């Protein structure tokens, strides 16, 4: 907060303020009070930690303890801010289909609470077993849903995906974490074994 007084003062400390906290966990607290000019100063910057979770936090000037001058409008209620520290959610669906010869196989990636989504091919991690391989990856979709399509599948084994962190952001600037590993699908590329008498 920027706290401005009509007249220059000195002696301002955290003891002159009270935080108005609602909904936040942890222990929100004033961490610094710094004058913008040499003392006495009329403008001060007050910084506070915001604890954890979501809620509101405000700063109130509640007394004139040790101030060089006494403001006439104490107590004074300052600005209250909404605090959002929860990142967007990322959910990866089961594969469609669950078994394939060479694809394509798709996964639906759903974002919850995101305002900006930047998921691209480079953000998709393949989780493969045995000789299973993917020839190409495509990402499509609009809104809060993206479709990851795996094509040109070869080999034998299972394939799933994971999503790198940082593929979405919410209005408060919180960044999405990683997602996955997904439910894998199974490839069905089996060699044909002929009896030597055939």
Backbone as a printed PyTorch tensor [residue, N CA C, xyz], in Angstrom:
tensor([[[  0.8390,  -1.1850,   0.0000],
         [  0.0000,   0.0000,   0.0000],
         [  0.8800,   1.2420,   0.0000]],

        [[  0.4140,   2.3140,  -0.6470],
         [  1.0290,   3.6280,  -0.5420],
         [  0.1900,   4.4430,   0.4320]],

        [[  0.7860,   4.8130,   1.5400],
         [  0.0760,   5.5510,   2.5860],
         [  0.5570,   6.9970,   2.5550]],

        [[ -0.3500,   7.9170,   2.3130],
         [ -0.0010,   9.3340,   2.1840],
         [ -0.6700,  10.1440,   3.2900]],

        [[  0.1190,  10.9390,   3.9840],
         [ -0.3760,  11.8270,   5.0320],
         [ -0.4000,  13.2630,   4.5340]],

        [[ -1.2970,  14.0450,   5.0770],
         [ -1.3780,  15.4630,   4.6920],
         [ -0.1070,  16.2040,   5.1020]],

        [[  0.4330,  15.8460,   6.2550],
         [  1.6660,  16.4690,   6.7540],
         [  2.7440,  15.4130,   6.9350]],

        [[  3.9900,  15.8460,   6.8800],
         [  5.0950,  14.9250,   7.0690],
         [  5.1220,  14.4170,   8.5070]],

        [[  5.4500,  13.0920,   8.6710],
         [  5.5200,  12.4990,   9.9900],
         [  6.7400,  11.6050,  10.0940]],

        [[  7.0590,  11.2400,  11.3200],
         [  8.0640,  10.2190,  11.5910],
         [  7.5230,   9.3190,  12.6910]],

        [[  8.1960,   8.1910,  12.9040],
         [  7.7770,   7.2770,  13.9520],
         [  6.7540,   6.2440,  13.5300]],

        [[  6.4480,   6.1600,  12.2560],
         [  5.4360,   5.2080,  11.7870],
         [  5.9960,   3.7900,  11.8200]],

        [[  5.2620,   2.8800,  12.4510],
         [  5.6770,   1.4780,  12.5410],
         [  4.4710,   0.5640,  12.3160]],

        [[  4.7300,  -0.7380,  12.3190],
         [  3.6510,  -1.7120,  12.1470],
         [  2.6410,  -1.6240,  13.2750]],

        [[  3.0640,  -1.1240,  14.4450],
         [  2.1490,  -1.0220,  15.5840],
         [  1.0260,  -0.0180,  15.3420]],

        [[  1.1840,   0.8630,  14.3420],
         [  0.1410,   1.8440,  14.0270],
         [ -0.9430,   1.2750,  13.1110]],

        [[ -0.7270,   0.0720,  12.6070],
         [ -1.6460,  -0.5060,  11.6230],
         [ -2.2550,  -1.8060,  12.1300]],

        [[ -3.3450,  -2.1820,  11.5060],
         [ -3.9460,  -3.5050,  11.6940],
         [ -4.3660,  -4.0170,  10.3280]],

        [[ -4.0750,  -5.2890,  10.0700],
         [ -4.5170,  -5.9150,   8.8260],
         [ -5.9400,  -6.4270,   8.9910]],

        [[ -6.7650,  -6.1800,   7.9890],
         [ -8.1290,  -6.7190,   7.9590],
         [ -8.1140,  -7.9150,   7.0180]],

        [[ -8.1310,  -9.1080,   7.5970],
         [ -7.9360, -10.3280,   6.8210],
         [ -9.1990, -11.1780,   6.8620]],

        [[ -9.5860, -11.7050,   5.6950],
         [-10.7350, -12.5980,   5.6230],
         [-10.4290, -13.7370,   4.6600]],

        [[-10.5660, -14.9660,   5.1370],
         [-10.4510, -16.1290,   4.2690],
         [ -9.0560, -16.6570,   4.0520]],

        [[ -8.0210, -15.8860,   4.3270],
         [ -6.6530, -16.3070,   4.0550],
         [ -6.1260, -17.1840,   5.1830]],

        [[ -5.3790, -18.2280,   4.8010],
         [ -4.7360, -19.0620,   5.7920],
         [ -3.3350, -18.5740,   6.0880]],

        [[ -2.6030, -19.3650,   6.8470],
         [ -1.2490, -18.9600,   7.1950],
         [ -1.2580, -17.8140,   8.1880]],

        [[ -0.2910, -16.9070,   8.0540],
         [ -0.1490, -15.8060,   9.0060],
         [  0.1890, -14.5170,   8.2720]],

        [[ -0.7880, -13.8830,   7.5930],
         [ -0.5110, -12.6010,   6.9420],
         [  0.0130, -11.5900,   7.9570]],

        [[  1.0300, -10.8230,   7.5700],
         [  1.6360,  -9.8750,   8.5010],
         [  2.3100,  -8.7490,   7.7380]],

        [[  2.4120,  -7.5920,   8.3680],
         [  3.1520,  -6.4700,   7.7950],
         [  4.6350,  -6.8120,   7.8200]],

        [[  5.2940,  -6.6760,   6.6980],
         [  6.7100,  -7.0630,   6.5900],
         [  7.6510,  -5.8790,   6.4860]],

        [[  7.1570,  -4.7320,   5.9980],
         [  8.0400,  -3.5620,   5.9220],
         [  7.2200,  -2.2780,   5.8360]],

        [[  7.8040,  -1.2060,   6.3890],
         [  7.2260,   0.1390,   6.2910],
         [  8.3750,   1.0660,   5.9380]],

        [[  8.3320,   1.6480,   4.7460],
         [  9.4690,   2.4100,   4.2230],
         [  9.0100,   3.7940,   3.7720]],

        [[  9.6530,   4.8730,   4.2670],
         [  9.3240,   6.2200,   3.7790],
         [  9.9110,   6.4320,   2.3880]],

        [[  9.2060,   7.1680,   1.5500],
         [  9.7140,   7.4350,   0.2050],
         [ 10.7390,   8.5600,   0.1990]],

        [[ 10.7440,   9.3890,   1.2260],
         [ 11.6750,  10.5180,   1.3300],
         [ 12.3460,  10.4820,   2.6980]],

        [[ 13.4150,  11.2690,   2.8780],
         [ 14.0310,  11.3530,   4.2100],
         [ 13.0100,  11.8160,   5.2490]],

        [[ 13.1780,  11.3220,   6.4700],
         [ 12.2440,  11.6780,   7.5400],
         [ 12.3790,  13.1520,   7.9360]],

        [[ 11.2550,  13.7360,   8.3330],
         [  9.8920,  13.1960,   8.2890],
         [  9.3800,  13.1330,   6.8570]],

        [[  8.4740,  12.1760,   6.5930],
         [  7.9860,  11.9600,   5.2320],
         [  6.4630,  11.9320,   5.2340]],

        [[  5.8940,  12.3260,   4.0950],
         [  4.4300,  12.2820,   4.0020],
         [  3.9210,  11.0630,   3.2430]],

        [[  4.8150,  10.3110,   2.5720],
         [  4.4080,   9.1370,   1.8070],
         [  5.2410,   7.9370,   2.2270]],

        [[  4.5310,   6.8400,   2.5230],
         [  5.1730,   5.6250,   3.0150],
         [  4.6600,   4.4280,   2.2160]],

        [[  5.5050,   3.4330,   2.0430],
         [  5.1190,   2.1810,   1.3940],
         [  5.0400,   1.1010,   2.4640]],

        [[  3.8470,   0.4990,   2.5840],
         [  3.6210,  -0.5690,   3.5640],
         [  3.4170,  -1.8790,   2.8020]],

        [[  4.2010,  -2.8800,   3.1520],
         [  4.1400,  -4.1850,   2.4870],
         [  3.7450,  -5.2550,   3.5010]],

        [[  2.9100,  -6.1970,   3.0600],
         [  2.4860,  -7.2910,   3.9410],
         [  2.5240,  -8.6040,   3.1860]],

        [[  2.7950,  -9.6790,   3.9070],
         [  2.6530, -11.0210,   3.3390],
         [  1.1720, -11.3770,   3.3000]],

        [[  0.8150, -12.2890,   2.4100],
         [ -0.6100, -12.5960,   2.2010],
         [ -1.0200, -13.9850,   2.6710]],

        [[ -0.1390, -14.6940,   3.3620],
         [ -0.5250, -16.0110,   3.8640],
         [ -0.7370, -17.0000,   2.7340]],

        [[ -1.8070, -17.7820,   2.8520],
         [ -2.0810, -18.8300,   1.8710],
         [ -3.5590, -18.8390,   1.5100]],

        [[ -3.8450, -19.4100,   0.3270],
         [ -5.2390, -19.5650,  -0.0830],
         [ -5.8160, -18.3140,  -0.7110]],

        [[ -7.1250, -18.1970,  -0.6350],
         [ -7.8380, -17.0890,  -1.2500],
         [ -8.6290, -16.3250,  -0.1890]],

        [[ -8.7640, -15.0150,  -0.3950],
         [ -9.5140, -14.1850,   0.5380],
         [ -9.2510, -12.7320,   0.2620]],

        [[ -9.3650, -11.8980,   1.2880],
         [ -9.1170, -10.4600,   1.1480],
         [ -8.1860,  -9.9980,   2.2500]],

        [[ -7.4740,  -8.9120,   1.9570],
         [ -6.5970,  -8.3120,   2.9560],
         [ -6.6450,  -6.7970,   2.7890]],

        [[ -6.8210,  -6.1070,   3.8880],
         [ -6.8550,  -4.6470,   3.8850],
         [ -5.9170,  -4.0990,   4.9380]],

        [[ -5.5930,  -2.8110,   4.8240],
         [ -4.6830,  -2.1530,   5.7640],
         [ -5.4040,  -0.9740,   6.4030]],

        [[ -5.4670,  -0.9690,   7.7360],
         [ -6.1300,   0.1070,   8.4750],
         [ -5.1330,   0.7940,   9.4020]],

        [[ -5.1570,   2.1200,   9.4110],
         [ -4.3850,   2.9060,  10.3740],
         [ -5.2470,   3.0490,  11.6250]],

        [[ -4.7780,   2.4990,  12.7560],
         [ -5.6650,   2.3770,  13.9180],
         [ -5.2680,   3.2320,  15.1190]],

        [[ -4.0330,   3.7570,  15.1400],
         [ -3.6380,   4.6080,  16.2640],
         [ -2.4750,   5.5150,  15.8660]],

        [[ -2.1320,   6.4280,  16.7620],
         [ -1.0540,   7.3880,  16.5080],
         [  0.1370,   7.1480,  17.4260]],

        [[  0.3080,   5.9030,  17.8840],
         [  1.3640,   5.5660,  18.8170],
         [  2.7440,   5.9690,  18.2880]],

        [[  3.4480,   6.8310,  19.0210],
         [  4.8170,   7.2810,  18.7270],
         [  4.9430,   8.0940,  17.4400]],

        [[  3.8200,   8.5240,  16.8580],
         [  3.9030,   9.3820,  15.6750],
         [  4.2680,  10.8100,  16.0840]],

        [[  5.0400,  11.4630,  15.2260],
         [  5.4300,  12.8340,  15.5340],
         [  4.2620,  13.8120,  15.4120]],

        [[  3.2500,  13.4230,  14.6560],
         [  2.0160,  14.2030,  14.5380],
         [  0.8390,  13.2430,  14.5960]],

        [[ -0.2980,  13.7050,  15.0540],
         [ -1.4710,  12.8460,  15.1790],
         [ -2.4540,  13.1350,  14.0540]],

        [[ -2.6720,  12.1850,  13.1550],
         [ -3.6870,  12.3860,  12.1110],
         [ -5.0660,  12.5770,  12.7350]],

        [[ -5.8800,  13.4180,  12.1140],
         [ -7.1870,  13.7470,  12.6920],
         [ -8.2520,  12.7040,  12.3570]],

        [[ -7.9790,  11.8430,  11.3780],
         [ -9.0290,  10.9030,  10.9540],
         [ -8.6950,   9.4510,  11.2970]],

        [[ -8.0660,   9.2450,  12.4360],
         [ -7.8390,   7.8790,  12.9250],
         [ -9.0810,   7.4340,  13.7040]],

        [[ -9.5600,   6.2000,  13.5220],
         [ -9.0160,   5.1480,  12.6270],
         [ -9.3720,   5.4030,  11.1720]],

        [[ -8.4810,   4.9520,  10.2880],
         [ -8.6840,   5.1300,   8.8510],
         [ -8.6040,   3.7720,   8.1690]],

        [[ -9.6390,   3.4200,   7.3960],
         [ -9.6760,   2.1380,   6.6780],
         [ -9.0880,   2.3110,   5.2840]],

        [[ -8.0350,   1.5700,   5.0080],
         [ -7.3800,   1.6550,   3.7120],
         [ -7.9500,   0.6770,   2.6990]],

        [[ -7.2510,   0.5520,   1.5830],
         [ -7.6840,  -0.2830,   0.4720],
         [ -7.6710,  -1.7640,   0.8540]],

        [[ -8.7040,  -2.4790,   0.3990],
         [ -8.7710,  -3.9320,   0.5750],
         [ -8.5600,  -4.6010,  -0.7790]],

        [[ -7.7520,  -5.6560,  -0.7910],
         [ -7.4290,  -6.3610,  -2.0260],
         [ -7.9280,  -7.8030,  -1.9660]],

        [[ -8.3860,  -8.2840,  -3.1140],
         [ -8.7180,  -9.7050,  -3.2610],
         [ -7.4400, -10.4790,  -3.5410]],

        [[ -7.2150, -11.5540,  -2.8040],
         [ -6.0170, -12.3740,  -2.9620],
         [ -6.4110, -13.7290,  -3.5290]],

        [[ -5.8280, -14.0730,  -4.6620],
         [ -6.0680, -15.3670,  -5.3100],
         [ -4.7170, -16.0250,  -5.5210]],

        [[ -4.4410, -17.0700,  -4.7640],
         [ -3.1640, -17.7640,  -4.8690],
         [ -3.3230, -19.2020,  -5.3420]],

        [[ -4.5010, -19.5280,  -5.8840],
         [ -4.7630, -20.8790,  -6.3690],
         [ -4.5210, -20.9460,  -7.8750]],

        [[ -3.5940, -21.7750,  -8.3360],
         [ -3.3230, -21.8410,  -9.7750],
         [ -4.4480, -22.5310, -10.5270]],

        [[ -4.5120, -22.3340, -11.8320],
         [ -5.5200, -23.0380, -12.6430],
         [ -5.3360, -24.5530, -12.5400]],

        [[ -6.4540, -25.2690, -12.5840],
         [ -6.3910, -26.7240, -12.5840],
         [ -6.2280, -27.2740, -13.9920]],

        [[ -5.5610, -28.4110, -14.1030],
         [ -5.3620, -29.0780, -15.4000],
         [ -5.7620, -30.5400, -15.2400]],

        [[ -6.7160, -30.9870, -16.0410],
         [ -7.2050, -32.3630, -15.9560],
         [ -7.0310, -33.0370, -17.3210]],

        [[ -6.3900, -34.1870, -17.3230],
         [ -6.1830, -34.9500, -18.5640],
         [ -7.1270, -36.1590, -18.5510]],

        [[ -7.8900, -36.3120, -19.6240],
         [ -8.8750, -37.3940, -19.7090],
         [ -8.2100, -38.7320, -19.9720]],

        [[ -9.0090, -39.7770, -19.9470],
         [ -8.5640, -41.0840, -20.4220],
         [ -8.4280, -41.0450, -21.9460]],

        [[ -7.6620, -41.9390, -22.5470],
         [ -7.4580, -41.9060, -23.9980],
         [ -8.6650, -42.4330, -24.7620]],

        [[ -8.8090, -41.9380, -25.9790],
         [ -9.8370, -42.4330, -26.9010],
         [ -9.1900, -42.7300, -28.2480]],

        [[ -9.1280, -44.0060, -28.6600],
         [ -9.5670, -45.2320, -27.9750],
         [ -8.5230, -45.7020, -26.9690]],

        [[ -8.8460, -46.7820, -26.2450],
         [ -7.9330, -47.3160, -25.2370],
         [ -6.9410, -48.3130, -25.8260]],

        [[ -7.2550, -48.8270, -27.0220],
         [ -6.3680, -49.7590, -27.7260],
         [ -6.3320, -49.3410, -29.1880]],

        [[ -5.1430, -49.3670, -29.7880],
         [ -5.0400, -48.9490, -31.1840],
         [ -3.9280, -49.7270, -31.8760]],

        [[ -4.0120, -49.7490, -33.2140],
         [ -2.9270, -50.3220, -34.0080],
         [ -1.9340, -49.2270, -34.3620]],

        [[ -2.4150, -48.1690, -35.0150],
         [ -1.5090, -47.0790, -35.3790],
         [ -2.1090, -45.6870, -35.1410]],

        [[ -3.2480, -45.6300, -34.4060],
         [ -3.8260, -44.3330, -34.0650],
         [ -4.7920, -43.8490, -35.1320]],

        [[ -5.2620, -42.5950, -34.9910],
         [ -4.8840, -41.6500, -33.9240],
         [ -5.5780, -41.9360, -32.6030]],

        [[ -4.9740, -41.4470, -31.5170],
         [ -5.5350, -41.5100, -30.1720],
         [ -5.5500, -40.0910, -29.6170]],

        [[ -6.6480, -39.7220, -28.9590],
         [ -6.7640, -38.3480, -28.4610],
         [ -6.9520, -38.3110, -26.9520]],

        [[ -6.4440, -37.2540, -26.3560],
         [ -6.6610, -36.9310, -24.9500],
         [ -7.2830, -35.5410, -24.8750]],

        [[ -8.2600, -35.3720, -24.0030],
         [ -8.8430, -34.0600, -23.7670],
         [ -8.2080, -33.4590, -22.5160]],

        [[ -7.6360, -32.2680, -22.6800],
         [ -7.0160, -31.5520, -21.5660],
         [ -7.9330, -30.3820, -21.2060]],

        [[ -8.4550, -30.3990, -19.9920],
         [ -9.4000, -29.3720, -19.5480],
         [ -8.7430, -28.4830, -18.5050]],

        [[ -8.8630, -27.1700, -18.7170],
         [ -8.3050, -26.1870, -17.7790],
         [ -9.4350, -25.5760, -16.9630]],

        [[ -9.2060, -25.4510, -15.6660],
         [-10.2030, -24.9130, -14.7450],
         [ -9.6860, -23.6050, -14.1590]],

        [[-10.4230, -22.5180, -14.3970],
         [-10.0410, -21.2210, -13.8360],
         [ -8.9620, -20.4970, -14.6020]],

        [[ -8.6620, -20.9120, -15.8280],
         [ -7.6070, -20.2800, -16.6210],
         [ -8.1840, -19.1870, -17.5170]],

        [[ -7.4400, -18.1050, -17.6560],
         [ -7.8230, -17.0380, -18.5850],
         [ -6.9470, -17.0310, -19.8280]],

        [[ -5.7440, -17.5860, -19.7160],
         [ -4.8180, -17.6830, -20.8530],
         [ -4.2750, -19.1040, -20.8960]],

        [[ -4.3760, -19.7600, -22.0540],
         [ -3.8710, -21.1200, -22.2310],
         [ -2.8680, -21.1160, -23.3790]],

        [[ -1.6700, -21.6630, -23.1420],
         [ -0.5980, -21.6390, -24.1450],
         [ -0.0990, -23.0400, -24.4910]],

        [[ -0.8910, -24.0620, -24.1920],
         [ -0.4620, -25.4380, -24.4450],
         [ -0.0940, -25.6340, -25.9090]],

        [[  1.0990, -26.1870, -26.1570],
         [  1.5060, -26.5290, -27.5210],
         [  2.2140, -27.8800, -27.5090]],

        [[  2.6400, -28.3160, -28.6660],
         [  3.2140, -29.6520, -28.8130],
         [  4.4190, -29.8570, -27.8960]],

        [[  5.2340, -28.8130, -27.7290],
         [  6.4390, -28.9330, -26.9080],
         [  6.1220, -29.1810, -25.4370]],

        [[  4.8950, -28.8940, -25.0230],
         [  4.4990, -29.0850, -23.6240],
         [  3.9980, -30.4970, -23.3260]],

        [[  3.8700, -31.3210, -24.3540],
         [  3.3330, -32.6750, -24.1910],
         [  4.4860, -33.6700, -24.0550]],

        [[  4.5210, -34.3610, -22.9280],
         [  5.5450, -35.3780, -22.6680],
         [  4.9320, -36.7530, -22.9340]],

        [[  5.6340, -37.5760, -23.7090],
         [  5.1680, -38.9330, -23.9910],
         [  5.7370, -39.9030, -22.9560]],

        [[  4.8660, -40.7280, -22.4130],
         [  5.2780, -41.7810, -21.4760],
         [  5.0690, -43.1300, -22.1640]],

        [[  6.1380, -43.7390, -22.6160],
         [  6.0270, -44.9520, -23.4250],
         [  6.6950, -46.1410, -22.7320]],

        [[  6.2270, -47.3420, -23.0940],
         [  6.8630, -48.5660, -22.6180],
         [  7.1930, -49.4590, -23.8120]],

        [[  8.1740, -50.3270, -23.5970],
         [  8.6260, -51.2880, -24.6070],
         [  8.9710, -50.5640, -25.9070]],

        [[  8.4100, -50.9710, -27.0400],
         [  8.8220, -50.3810, -28.3250],
         [  7.7970, -49.3740, -28.8580]],

        [[  6.7980, -49.0420, -28.0700],
         [  5.7460, -48.1330, -28.5530],
         [  6.3200, -46.7510, -28.8540]],

        [[  5.9070, -46.1900, -29.9990],
         [  6.3800, -44.8780, -30.4290],
         [  5.2340, -44.0730, -31.0330]],

        [[  5.4010, -42.7500, -31.0170],
         [  4.4330, -41.8390, -31.6210],
         [  5.1300, -41.0400, -32.7130]],

        [[  4.5240, -41.0210, -33.9040],
         [  5.1250, -40.3050, -35.0220],
         [  4.8520, -38.8190, -35.0110]],

        [[  3.6460, -38.4100, -34.5640],
         [  3.3190, -36.9800, -34.5710],
         [  2.3430, -36.6520, -33.4480]],

        [[  2.4250, -35.4020, -32.9820],
         [  1.5450, -34.8820, -31.9360],
         [  0.9000, -33.6110, -32.4520]],

        [[ -0.3950, -33.4790, -32.2070],
         [ -1.0980, -32.2600, -32.5960],
         [ -1.9260, -31.7550, -31.4120]],

        [[ -1.9570, -30.4340, -31.2380],
         [ -2.7650, -29.8090, -30.1860],
         [ -3.7630, -28.8730, -30.8420]],

        [[ -5.0420, -29.0390, -30.5230],
         [ -6.0960, -28.1950, -31.0850],
         [ -7.0950, -27.8580, -29.9930]],

        [[ -8.0880, -27.0540, -30.3570],
         [ -9.1410, -26.7430, -29.3950],
         [ -9.2310, -25.2680, -29.0790]],

        [[-10.3550, -24.8740, -28.4750],
         [-10.6090, -23.4840, -28.1080],
         [-11.1910, -23.4620, -26.6890]],

        [[-11.3400, -22.2660, -26.1610],
         [-11.9000, -22.1300, -24.8250],
         [-11.0000, -22.7690, -23.7910]],

        [[-11.5700, -23.4640, -22.8190],
         [-10.7900, -24.0780, -21.7560],
         [-10.4530, -25.5350, -22.0240]],

        [[-10.6420, -25.9900, -23.2710],
         [-10.3770, -27.3850, -23.6200],
         [ -9.3850, -27.4770, -24.7730]],

        [[ -8.4310, -28.3830, -24.6440],
         [ -7.4970, -28.6610, -25.7250],
         [ -7.5080, -30.1620, -25.9960]],

        [[ -7.3700, -30.5180, -27.2640],
         [ -7.3210, -31.9180, -27.6810],
         [ -5.8990, -32.2400, -28.1190]],

        [[ -5.2940, -33.1980, -27.4480],
         [ -3.9590, -33.6640, -27.8340],
         [ -4.1470, -34.9580, -28.6200]],

        [[ -3.7280, -34.9440, -29.8800],
         [ -3.9080, -36.1010, -30.7630],
         [ -2.5590, -36.7050, -31.1040]],

        [[ -2.4410, -37.9990, -30.8720],
         [ -1.2250, -38.7470, -31.1840],
         [ -1.4870, -39.6070, -32.4130]],

        [[ -0.6120, -39.4960, -33.4180],
         [ -0.8090, -40.2080, -34.6830],
         [  0.4580, -40.9620, -35.0740]],

        [[  0.3100, -41.7720, -36.1260],
         [  1.4200, -42.5750, -36.6600],
         [  2.0860, -43.3880, -35.5490]],

        [[  1.2650, -44.1340, -34.8320],
         [  1.7310, -44.9200, -33.6960],
         [  2.2760, -46.2540, -34.1860]],

        [[  3.3910, -46.6640, -33.6080],
         [  4.0020, -47.9340, -34.0110],
         [  4.5670, -48.6320, -32.7790]],

        [[  5.0030, -49.8820, -32.9930],
         [  5.5960, -50.6380, -31.9080],
         [  4.5470, -51.2670, -31.0060]],

        [[  5.0230, -51.8940, -29.9390],
         [  4.1490, -52.5900, -29.0030],
         [  4.4330, -52.1070, -27.5860]],

        [[  3.3710, -51.8300, -26.8390],
         [  3.5220, -51.3630, -25.4670],
         [  2.3890, -50.4340, -25.0900]],

        [[  2.6580, -49.5050, -24.1910],
         [  1.6540, -48.5210, -23.7720],
         [  2.2100, -47.1180, -23.9670]],

        [[  1.2780, -46.1780, -24.1480],
         [  1.6510, -44.7750, -24.3360],
         [  0.6700, -43.9030, -23.5490]],

        [[  1.2000, -42.9830, -22.8120],
         [  0.3910, -41.9820, -22.1230],
         [  1.0490, -40.6270, -22.2710]],

        [[  0.4490, -39.6070, -21.6830],
         [  1.0270, -38.2690, -21.7800],
         [  1.0760, -37.6120, -20.4030]],

        [[  1.9720, -36.6590, -20.2790],
         [  2.0040, -35.7240, -19.1660],
         [  2.0920, -34.3210, -19.7560]],

        [[  1.6510, -33.3200, -18.9970],
         [  1.6730, -31.9370, -19.4500],
         [  2.6660, -31.1480, -18.6030]],

        [[  3.5460, -30.4270, -19.2670],
         [  4.5310, -29.6040, -18.5740],
         [  3.8420, -28.5100, -17.7560]],

        [[  4.4740, -28.0200, -16.6730],
         [  3.9140, -26.8690, -15.9530],
         [  4.0230, -25.6000, -16.7870]],

        [[  3.1810, -24.6260, -16.4780],
         [  3.2740, -23.3230, -17.1330],
         [  2.4660, -23.1810, -18.4050]],

        [[  1.4570, -24.0530, -18.6420],
         [  0.6930, -23.9950, -19.8880],
         [ -0.5600, -23.1320, -19.7810]],

        [[ -0.8060, -22.5340, -18.6150],
         [ -1.9860, -21.6760, -18.4580],
         [ -1.7580, -20.7080, -17.3130]],

        [[ -2.5630, -19.6480, -17.3090],
         [ -2.4790, -18.6140, -16.2830],
         [ -3.8700, -18.1020, -15.9790]],

        [[ -4.1130, -17.7470, -14.7250],
         [ -5.4200, -17.1910, -14.3680],
         [ -5.3440, -15.6680, -14.2920]],

        [[ -6.4670, -14.9730, -14.0760],
         [ -6.4450, -13.5040, -14.0730],
         [ -5.5250, -12.8960, -13.0190]],

        [[ -5.2390, -13.6510, -11.9440],
         [ -4.3740, -13.1390, -10.8820],
         [ -2.8950, -13.3740, -11.1790]],

        [[ -2.6030, -14.0590, -12.2870],
         [ -1.2110, -14.3370, -12.6350],
         [ -0.6880, -15.6610, -12.1240]],

        [[ -1.5230, -16.4680, -11.4730],
         [ -1.0950, -17.7940, -11.0280],
         [ -0.9030, -18.7130, -12.2310]],

        [[  0.1530, -19.4980, -12.2100],
         [  0.5230, -20.3500, -13.3480],
         [  0.1650, -21.8060, -13.0520]],

        [[ -0.3670, -22.4790, -14.0530],
         [ -0.7550, -23.8870, -13.8940],
         [  0.4550, -24.7630, -13.6540]],

        [[  0.2640, -25.7830, -12.8310],
         [  1.3220, -26.7540, -12.5950],
         [  1.2950, -27.8570, -13.6360]],

        [[  2.0970, -28.8670, -13.4120],
         [  2.1440, -30.0140, -14.3160],
         [  0.9000, -30.8780, -14.1320]],

        [[  0.6200, -31.7010, -15.1300],
         [ -0.5140, -32.6260, -15.0630],
         [ -0.0860, -33.9770, -15.6120]],

        [[ -0.6850, -35.0310, -15.0580],
         [ -0.3450, -36.3710, -15.5010],
         [  0.5560, -37.0700, -14.4940]],

        [[  0.9930, -38.2890, -14.7990],
         [  0.7890, -38.9790, -16.0740],
         [ -0.6560, -39.4310, -16.2720]],

        [[ -1.0660, -39.4400, -17.5220],
         [ -2.4240, -39.8290, -17.8800],
         [ -2.5900, -41.3430, -17.8030]],

        [[ -3.8320, -41.7680, -17.9590],
         [ -4.1020, -43.1900, -18.1890],
         [ -3.5020, -43.5390, -19.5540]],

        [[ -2.7070, -44.5890, -19.6750],
         [ -2.1190, -44.9190, -20.9700],
         [ -3.0760, -45.7350, -21.8400]],

        [[ -2.7950, -45.7470, -23.1280],
         [ -3.4960, -46.6610, -24.0240],
         [ -2.5080, -47.7250, -24.4750]],

        [[ -3.0480, -48.8070, -25.0450],
         [ -2.2160, -49.9360, -25.4460],
         [ -2.1440, -50.0280, -26.9570]],

        [[ -0.9450, -50.2480, -27.4490],
         [ -0.7960, -50.4670, -28.8890],
         [ -0.9880, -51.9520, -29.1800]],

        [[ -1.4670, -52.2560, -30.3750],
         [ -1.7810, -53.6420, -30.7310],
         [ -1.0610, -54.0390, -32.0050]],

        [[  0.2200, -53.7120, -32.0550],
         [  1.0140, -54.0750, -33.2160],
         [  1.7710, -55.3630, -32.9110]],

        [[  1.1310, -56.4720, -33.1560],
         [  1.7280, -57.7670, -32.8540],
         [  2.1910, -58.4450, -34.1390]],

        [[  3.3480, -59.0540, -34.0540],
         [  3.8640, -59.8000, -35.2110],
         [  3.0950, -61.1120, -35.3610]],

        [[  2.9270, -61.5490, -36.6010],
         [  2.2510, -62.8180, -36.8760],
         [  3.2800, -63.9390, -36.9150]],

        [[  3.0860, -64.9720, -36.0990],
         [  4.0120, -66.0960, -36.0400],
         [  3.3880, -67.2630, -36.8110]],

        [[  4.0890, -67.7690, -37.8360],
         [  3.6010, -68.8750, -38.6670],
         [  4.2510, -70.1850, -38.2420]],

        [[  3.4480, -71.2350, -38.2160],
         [  3.9850, -72.5590, -37.9510],
         [  4.8540, -72.9700, -39.1320]],

        [[  6.0200, -73.6140, -38.8160],
         [  6.9370, -73.9670, -39.8980],
         [  6.3400, -74.9390, -40.8920]],

        [[  5.2330, -75.6030, -40.5170],
         [  4.6020, -76.5370, -41.4360],
         [  3.5970, -75.8480, -42.3450]],

        [[  3.2850, -74.5200, -42.0720],
         [  2.3030, -73.8320, -42.9020],
         [  2.9030, -73.4780, -44.2470]]])
